[in-house]
Amino acid sequence: MHLRFAAAFLGAAVIVLAQEPAAPSALQPERVPQAEVSQPVYIVDTGTHILLSLINSVSTKYAAPGDRLYLETAFPILVNGKIVIPPGSYVAGTVTEVKRPGRLKGRAELYVRFDSLTLPNGTTRDFRARVGALDGRANEQLDKAEGKVSAEGNKSGDLRTIGEAAATGTSVGVIAGAAAGSTGMGAGIGAAAGAAAGLMGVMLSRGPEAVLAKGTTLEMVLDRQLIFTDAEIPAATASSHAMSDGTGPLPSVKQDQKGLPIPGRRLPM
């Protein structure tokens, strides 16, 4: 009886073990699904300088906070030997603050910020970049830390205006004094009157405006990384990009009372 029961129990155990799936052998590796191959990534690092050309003109005489700047890249940016940002990519910027020149003191100031980059195929990246360098042909000065573009001071022009007015008054005074029989006194009175008129003219006129003219070249300094995949980068083309304007900047130029440029200034060719 006991032998029959043991044999039945052993047979049932054999059947249960036969139905369980065999455990994978430690020597047999499991089949892992093949991982998807990701696209190459191109990173334009923080602090990269990108050369831009200004498409529209901006002046402290007419600009207001919130006005837009439109620029395009003038030189390619490469990452690992591949052109990631080609010439002709579009950059949009904003005028954040404007300060008009004073009548006796205070320079014109223009604060500029760059907001976005759009590649020729429509790929867009946003940022808050600053101006890193300004066209060497312009008369304006750049504060790199604040992104501020300032006009030059006009002290020499003011002194020239007063001196020219005094010289004109002296000539008139000499003529009037000669007619009255007192040449010296007439010259002195005329010089004083002319100087006073010149000073009045300086007090009523503003200093030079800060101007970023169409065609001015600027350097944009990135404040963050720009990451692109291979599919987001436009295909290279054999045709060369034509810049929007090759005439160069037309910076602010000081003028005399007759509206003529003051000698000694560098003017664009």
C-alpha positions as CSV (number, residue, x, y, z in Angstrom):
1,M,0.0,0.0,0.0
2,H,2.7,2.4,1.0
3,L,4.7,1.5,-2.1
4,R,1.8,2.2,-4.4
5,F,1.2,5.6,-2.8
6,A,4.9,6.6,-3.1
7,A,4.9,5.5,-6.7
8,A,1.8,7.6,-7.5
9,F,3.3,10.7,-5.7
10,L,6.6,10.3,-7.6
11,G,4.7,10.1,-11.0
12,A,2.7,13.2,-10.2
13,A,5.9,15.2,-9.4
14,V,7.5,14.1,-12.7
15,I,4.5,15.3,-14.6
16,V,4.5,18.8,-12.8
17,L,8.2,19.3,-13.5
18,A,7.7,18.3,-17.1
19,Q,5.1,21.1,-17.5
20,E,7.2,23.9,-16.0
21,P,9.3,25.9,-18.6
22,A,13.0,25.3,-18.5
23,A,15.0,28.1,-16.9
24,P,17.4,29.8,-19.2
25,S,20.9,28.5,-19.0
26,A,23.5,30.8,-17.4
27,L,25.7,30.2,-20.4
28,Q,23.0,31.2,-22.9
29,P,22.8,35.1,-23.2
30,E,19.3,36.6,-23.3
31,R,18.3,38.2,-26.6
32,V,18.2,42.0,-26.1
33,P,16.3,44.2,-28.6
34,Q,18.6,46.3,-30.8
35,A,18.8,49.9,-29.5
36,E,17.8,52.7,-31.8
37,V,20.8,54.7,-33.1
38,S,20.4,58.4,-32.1
39,Q,21.2,61.3,-34.5
40,P,24.5,63.2,-34.1
41,V,24.3,66.2,-31.9
42,Y,26.1,69.5,-32.6
43,I,26.6,71.9,-29.7
44,V,27.5,75.6,-30.2
45,D,29.0,76.5,-26.8
46,T,28.2,79.3,-24.5
47,G,30.3,82.4,-25.2
48,T,30.6,81.7,-29.0
49,H,31.0,85.0,-31.0
50,I,28.8,85.2,-34.0
51,L,29.3,87.9,-36.6
52,L,26.1,89.7,-37.6
53,S,25.2,92.4,-40.2
54,L,22.4,94.8,-39.4
55,I,19.5,94.8,-41.9
56,N,17.6,97.9,-40.5
57,S,18.9,101.1,-38.9
58,V,18.5,102.2,-35.3
59,S,19.0,105.6,-33.8
60,T,18.4,107.1,-30.4
61,K,16.6,110.0,-32.2
62,Y,13.7,107.7,-33.3
63,A,14.0,104.4,-31.4
64,A,12.0,103.4,-28.4
65,P,12.2,100.5,-25.9
66,G,10.7,97.4,-27.5
67,D,11.7,98.3,-31.1
68,R,13.0,95.4,-33.1
69,L,16.4,94.8,-34.7
70,Y,16.8,92.5,-37.7
71,L,20.2,91.0,-38.5
72,E,21.7,88.1,-40.4
73,T,24.8,86.1,-39.8
74,A,27.8,87.1,-41.9
75,F,30.2,84.2,-41.2
76,P,29.6,80.4,-40.8
77,I,29.8,78.7,-37.4
78,L,31.3,75.2,-37.5
79,V,31.1,72.4,-35.0
80,N,33.2,69.2,-35.6
81,G,33.9,70.4,-39.2
82,K,30.2,70.8,-40.1
83,I,28.5,74.2,-40.8
84,V,25.8,74.4,-38.1
85,I,24.9,78.1,-38.5
86,P,25.4,79.2,-42.1
87,P,25.7,82.7,-43.4
88,G,22.3,84.3,-44.0
89,S,20.7,82.9,-40.8
90,Y,18.4,85.4,-39.3
91,V,18.8,87.0,-35.8
92,A,16.1,89.1,-34.1
93,G,16.9,91.6,-31.4
94,T,15.3,94.2,-29.2
95,V,16.0,97.8,-28.1
96,T,15.7,97.6,-24.4
97,E,16.5,101.2,-23.4
98,V,17.1,104.5,-25.1
99,K,18.6,107.7,-23.8
100,R,18.7,110.9,-25.9
101,P,21.8,113.1,-25.7
102,G,21.7,116.1,-23.4
103,R,22.0,119.8,-24.3
104,L,25.0,120.5,-22.0
105,K,26.1,117.1,-20.9
106,G,25.1,113.4,-21.2
107,R,25.7,111.1,-24.1
108,A,23.2,109.3,-26.2
109,E,22.9,105.6,-25.1
110,L,21.3,102.6,-26.8
111,Y,20.8,99.2,-25.1
112,V,20.5,96.2,-27.4
113,R,19.7,92.5,-26.7
114,F,19.6,89.6,-29.1
115,D,16.6,87.2,-28.7
116,S,16.5,84.5,-31.4
117,L,18.3,82.7,-34.2
118,T,16.5,81.2,-37.2
119,L,18.4,79.0,-39.7
120,P,17.5,79.1,-43.4
121,N,15.4,75.9,-43.1
122,G,13.3,77.4,-40.3
123,T,15.0,75.9,-37.2
124,T,14.8,78.4,-34.4
125,R,16.5,78.8,-31.1
126,D,15.8,81.4,-28.4
127,F,18.3,83.1,-26.1
128,R,19.2,86.4,-24.5
129,A,22.6,87.3,-26.0
130,R,24.6,90.5,-25.8
131,V,26.7,92.6,-28.1
132,G,30.4,91.6,-27.9
133,A,32.0,93.9,-30.4
134,L,31.0,96.9,-32.6
135,D,32.0,97.9,-36.1
136,G,35.4,99.6,-36.0
137,R,34.3,102.1,-38.6
138,A,31.5,103.5,-36.4
139,N,32.0,106.5,-34.0
140,E,29.9,104.9,-31.3
141,Q,31.4,103.2,-28.2
142,L,30.4,99.9,-26.7
143,D,30.2,98.9,-23.0
144,K,30.5,95.1,-23.3
145,A,29.4,94.4,-19.8
146,E,26.0,96.2,-20.2
147,G,25.5,95.8,-23.9
148,K,25.3,99.6,-24.2
149,V,26.1,101.6,-27.3
150,S,27.0,105.2,-26.6
151,A,27.7,108.2,-28.9
152,E,30.9,110.1,-28.6
153,G,31.0,113.3,-26.5
154,N,30.7,116.7,-28.3
155,K,33.0,118.9,-26.2
156,S,35.3,119.7,-29.1
157,G,32.4,120.4,-31.4
158,D,30.9,122.7,-28.8
159,L,34.1,124.7,-28.4
160,R,34.4,124.9,-32.1
161,T,30.9,126.3,-32.4
162,I,31.6,129.0,-29.7
163,G,35.0,129.9,-31.3
164,E,33.5,130.2,-34.8
165,A,30.7,132.4,-33.5
166,A,33.2,134.6,-31.5
167,A,35.3,135.0,-34.7
168,T,32.3,136.0,-36.7
169,G,31.3,138.5,-34.0
170,T,34.8,139.9,-33.9
171,S,34.7,140.5,-37.7
172,V,31.4,142.3,-37.4
173,G,32.5,144.3,-34.4
174,V,35.7,145.4,-36.3
175,I,33.6,146.7,-39.2
176,A,31.1,148.4,-36.9
177,G,33.9,149.9,-34.7
178,A,35.8,151.2,-37.7
179,A,32.7,153.0,-38.8
180,A,32.3,154.5,-35.4
181,G,36.0,155.4,-35.0
182,S,36.7,152.7,-32.3
183,T,38.0,149.6,-33.9
184,G,39.4,147.9,-30.8
185,M,36.2,148.4,-28.7
186,G,34.1,147.2,-31.6
187,A,36.2,144.1,-31.9
188,G,35.9,143.3,-28.2
189,I,32.1,143.9,-28.1
190,G,31.7,141.8,-31.3
191,A,33.7,138.9,-29.9
192,A,31.8,138.9,-26.7
193,A,28.5,139.0,-28.5
194,G,29.6,136.2,-30.9
195,A,30.8,134.0,-28.1
196,A,27.5,134.5,-26.2
197,A,25.5,133.6,-29.4
198,G,27.7,130.5,-29.9
199,L,27.1,129.4,-26.3
200,M,23.4,129.9,-26.6
201,G,23.5,127.8,-29.7
202,V,25.3,125.0,-27.9
203,M,22.8,125.2,-25.0
204,L,19.9,124.8,-27.3
205,S,21.3,122.0,-29.4
206,R,21.7,118.3,-28.4
207,G,24.8,116.2,-28.7
208,P,25.3,113.5,-31.4
209,E,22.8,110.7,-31.5
210,A,23.9,107.0,-31.1
211,V,23.3,105.3,-34.5
212,L,23.5,101.7,-35.6
213,A,23.2,102.1,-39.4
214,K,22.1,99.5,-41.9
215,G,25.2,97.4,-42.8
216,T,26.9,97.8,-39.5
217,T,28.6,94.6,-38.3
218,L,28.2,93.5,-34.7
219,E,29.4,90.5,-32.7
220,M,26.8,88.5,-30.8
221,V,28.0,86.5,-27.7
222,L,25.8,83.6,-26.8
223,D,24.6,83.3,-23.2
224,R,23.8,79.6,-23.5
225,Q,24.5,76.5,-25.5
226,L,22.6,76.0,-28.8
227,I,22.1,72.3,-29.5
228,F,21.1,71.0,-33.0
229,T,20.5,67.5,-34.4
230,D,21.7,66.6,-37.8
231,A,18.1,66.8,-39.1
232,E,17.8,70.4,-37.9
233,I,20.8,71.7,-39.7
234,P,20.2,72.9,-43.3
235,A,21.9,71.1,-46.1
236,A,25.0,72.8,-47.5
237,T,24.5,74.6,-50.8
238,A,27.1,75.5,-53.4
239,S,25.7,79.0,-53.9
240,S,27.2,81.8,-52.0
241,H,25.1,84.0,-49.8
242,A,24.7,87.7,-50.8
243,M,24.7,90.1,-47.9
244,S,21.8,92.5,-47.6
245,D,24.0,95.6,-48.0
246,G,27.6,96.1,-48.7
247,T,27.8,99.8,-48.2
248,G,28.9,99.6,-44.6
249,P,27.7,101.7,-41.7
250,L,26.8,105.4,-41.8
251,P,27.8,106.4,-38.3
252,S,26.8,109.6,-36.6
253,V,28.9,112.5,-37.8
254,K,29.2,115.8,-36.0
255,Q,28.3,118.9,-38.0
256,D,29.0,122.6,-37.8
257,Q,26.3,125.3,-37.8
258,K,26.1,125.2,-41.6
259,G,25.4,121.5,-41.6
260,L,28.9,120.5,-42.9
261,P,31.0,117.6,-41.4
262,I,33.6,118.8,-38.9
263,P,37.1,118.2,-40.3
264,G,39.2,115.4,-38.7
265,R,36.4,112.8,-38.6
266,R,36.7,109.4,-40.2
267,L,33.9,109.1,-42.8
268,P,32.9,105.8,-44.5
269,M,34.2,105.3,-48.0
